[in-house]
Amino acid sequence: MFAIFLSEKMDPFYQNISSFPTLIYTILLAVCVVYWAGAVLGFVDLDIIDLDLDSLDLSGADMNPDTPHTTPDVLAGLMLRFGLVGVPVTVSISILVLIGWLLCYYAVHFLFWLIPGAFLEFVAGIPIFFASLYIAATITGVLIRPLRPLFQKATQETIKQVLGQTAIVRTSRVDTGFGEATLEDGGAGLILKVRTTGDDKFSKGDRVVIYEKLDDQNIYRVISEEEFLGR
């Protein structure tokens, strides 16, 4: 079955995905695949990219070039402008990269054979990349729009349900800067970003109790089940 990937018929496909500008999206898409695999296995946070989108107000933002803007602020501002908010940042970026990859792939497939020479193909690839990025961001904003109420409702219900509940650590560790835990809710279960206080550390499979929600960071503080029960 896998022999088809090594056949000569796949050569145009490999050439397209490794050509500029599709190569940029190919690399990003590979990173997304590795990330989601790691998230499923519990090696990375689902919200590993944390941009404070809610704190930005672009309607009254000072866009004076002399005003200092950090890179996260610029990225968050662009995401707000294209409507890439209301769902986890990793979801938005993954969809954007996939759409951008498809647009670039077909642009290269149908246009590059008309362009003579590798240099001219590279030059033509620059506007193709930025055009595909703009179109992909616009399409992604439209696609995630119906998902926002679902994530907002889930977040509100989660806060009400989890405080005081016992969860199981799903990542390799939980400390002051990293970690996730699974909370059984009678369904598929909830995956929560959790952190400890002080020097406390937990490992995969440990039982912890959720006692506080930090709204500004969208994380939960946890302590050991033994400490919560006063053992």
C-alpha positions in Angstrom: 0.0 0.0 0.0 2.8 2.3 0.8 4.6 1.6 -2.4 2.6 4.3 -4.1 4.5 6.9 -2.1 7.8 5.7 -3.7 6.5 5.5 -7.3 7.5 7.9 -10.0 3.9 9.1 -10.2 4.4 10.9 -6.9 7.4 12.9 -8.2 5.3 15.9 -9.2 3.7 16.0 -5.8 7.0 15.9 -4.0 8.4 18.6 -6.3 5.4 20.9 -5.6 5.5 20.5 -1.8 9.3 21.1 -1.8 9.2 24.2 -4.1 9.1 27.7 -2.8 6.8 29.0 -1.5 4.9 25.7 -0.8 7.9 24.5 1.1 7.3 27.1 3.9 3.8 25.8 4.4 5.0 22.2 4.1 7.4 22.8 7.0 4.7 24.5 9.1 2.2 21.7 8.3 4.8 19.1 9.5 5.2 21.1 12.7 1.4 21.2 13.2 1.2 17.4 12.7 4.0 16.8 15.2 2.4 19.2 17.7 -1.1 17.6 17.5 0.5 14.2 17.9 2.4 15.4 21.0 -0.8 17.0 22.3 -2.7 13.8 21.9 0.0 11.8 23.7 0.2 14.5 26.5 3.7 15.8 25.8 2.7 19.4 25.0 -0.1 21.8 26.1 -3.1 22.1 23.8 -2.7 25.9 24.2 1.1 26.0 23.9 0.8 29.4 22.1 -0.8 31.8 24.5 -1.6 35.2 23.1 -3.5 37.6 25.3 -6.1 38.5 22.6 -8.8 39.7 25.0 -6.6 42.5 26.4 -6.2 44.2 23.0 -8.5 46.8 21.8 -7.6 47.5 18.2 -10.4 50.0 17.7 -8.5 52.5 19.7 -5.0 51.3 19.3 -2.2 53.7 18.6 -0.6 52.5 15.4 2.1 55.2 15.5 5.3 53.6 14.3 7.1 55.2 17.2 4.9 53.3 19.7 6.7 50.1 20.9 4.8 46.9 20.0 6.1 43.5 20.9 6.0 40.6 18.5 3.1 38.8 20.4 1.1 42.1 20.3 1.6 42.3 16.6 0.6 38.7 16.1 -2.4 39.1 18.3 -3.5 42.2 16.5 -3.3 40.5 13.1 -5.3 37.6 14.4 -8.0 40.0 15.7 -8.2 41.8 12.4 -8.8 38.5 10.5 -11.2 37.2 13.1 -8.9 34.3 14.2 -10.1 34.6 17.8 -12.6 32.8 20.0 -10.9 29.4 19.6 -7.5 28.1 20.8 -4.7 29.8 18.9 -3.3 26.4 17.9 -6.6 25.5 16.2 -6.6 28.8 14.2 -3.0 28.4 13.1 -3.4 24.8 12.1 -6.4 25.5 9.9 -4.7 28.6 8.4 -1.5 26.5 7.6 -3.5 23.7 6.0 -5.5 26.1 3.8 -2.4 28.1 2.9 -0.6 24.9 2.0 -3.4 23.8 -0.4 -3.5 27.3 -2.0 0.2 27.4 -2.6 0.4 23.8 -3.8 -2.2 24.3 -6.5 -0.8 27.7 -7.4 2.6 26.2 -8.0 1.1 23.2 -9.8 -0.9 25.2 -12.3 1.3 28.3 -12.7 5.0 27.4 -12.4 5.1 25.4 -15.6 4.4 28.7 -17.4 7.4 30.4 -15.8 10.8 29.8 -17.3 13.8 29.4 -15.0 14.2 28.8 -11.3 15.0 32.4 -10.5 11.7 33.7 -12.0 9.8 31.0 -10.2 11.3 32.2 -6.9 10.4 35.8 -7.7 6.8 34.7 -8.6 6.6 32.7 -5.4 6.9 35.8 -3.2 3.5 37.3 -4.1 2.0 33.9 -4.2 3.0 33.2 -0.7 1.7 36.5 0.7 -1.5 36.2 -1.4 -2.1 32.7 -0.1 -1.4 33.8 3.5 -4.0 36.6 3.2 -6.6 34.4 1.6 -6.0 31.5 4.0 -6.4 33.9 7.0 -9.6 35.3 5.6 -11.0 31.8 5.0 -9.9 30.6 8.4 -11.7 33.5 10.0 -14.9 32.5 8.3 -14.6 28.8 9.1 -14.0 29.2 12.8 -16.8 31.8 13.3 -19.4 29.1 14.0 -17.0 27.4 16.4 -16.6 30.4 18.8 -19.9 29.9 20.7 -19.1 26.3 21.3 -15.7 27.1 22.8 -17.1 29.9 24.9 -20.0 27.8 26.2 -17.6 25.0 27.0 -15.2 27.4 28.9 -18.1 28.8 31.0 -19.4 25.3 31.9 -15.9 24.0 32.6 -15.2 26.7 35.2 -18.4 25.8 37.1 -17.7 22.1 37.1 -14.0 21.7 37.8 -13.3 23.6 41.0 -12.8 21.2 43.9 -12.8 18.2 41.5 -10.0 15.5 41.3 -8.2 15.3 38.0 -5.5 13.0 36.6 -2.2 14.4 35.3 -2.0 13.5 31.5 1.3 15.2 30.7 4.8 14.0 31.6 4.9 16.6 34.4 3.0 19.4 36.0 4.9 22.3 37.6 4.6 26.1 37.8 5.1 26.5 34.0 3.7 23.4 32.3 1.1 20.7 32.6 -2.3 19.3 31.7 -4.8 17.1 33.6 -7.8 15.1 32.5 -11.1 15.5 34.4 -13.8 12.9 34.0 -17.1 14.6 33.3 -19.3 11.6 32.4 -18.4 12.1 28.8 -15.2 12.3 26.8 -13.5 14.0 29.7 -12.0 17.5 30.0 -8.4 18.4 29.3 -7.3 21.4 31.4 -4.2 23.5 31.6 -3.0 23.2 35.2 -0.1 24.6 37.2 1.3 24.1 40.7 2.4 26.6 43.3 5.8 26.7 44.9 8.0 23.7 44.5 5.2 21.2 44.0 5.6 18.9 41.0 3.5 16.0 39.7 4.0 13.3 37.2 1.7 11.5 34.7 -1.0 9.6 36.4 -0.9 11.6 39.7 -4.2 12.6 41.2 -4.6 16.3 41.8 -7.4 18.6 43.0 -8.3 21.8 41.2 -8.8 24.6 43.6 -8.4 27.9 41.7 -9.0 29.4 38.2 -6.7 32.1 36.9 -8.9 33.8 34.3 -6.1 36.1 32.9 -4.0 33.1 32.0 -6.8 30.5 31.4 -5.2 28.0 33.7 -6.1 26.2 36.9 -4.1 25.8 40.1 -3.8 22.3 41.5 -2.6 20.6 44.7 -2.2 16.9 45.5 -5.2 14.9 46.5 -3.5 14.0 49.8 -2.9 17.7 50.7 -6.5 18.6 49.8 -7.9 15.8 52.1 -5.5 16.8 54.9 -3.6 13.5 54.9 
